[in-house]
C-alpha cells in the first residue's frame, strides 16, 4: 500500500536515514525510535513518497 501522507514517524525515519551511516544507528534502532517494526520501516523505504522527501 502506497503512502498518501507523511506523518511525524516518517520524518523521524527520514532524518536518520539521510545521515551518514544512518547516524550510527541500525535500522532496528531507527524503527524503534519511530515506534514501528523493522518490516514497516523496510516497506517505507521502498515507497516513492518517502524516497522523494
Residue pairs with C-beta under 8 A, 6 or more apart in sequence:
2 47
2 48
2 49
3 10
3 44
3 47
3 49
3 50
4 49
6 14
6 49
6 50
6 53
9 34
9 35
9 36
10 34
10 44
10 50
10 53
11 53
12 30
12 33
12 34
13 30
13 31
13 34
13 41
13 44
13 50
14 50
14 53
16 22
16 23
16 25
16 30
16 33
17 30
17 45
22 30
25 33
27 38
27 41
27 42
28 38
30 41
31 37
31 38
31 40
31 41
34 41
36 44
44 50
45 51
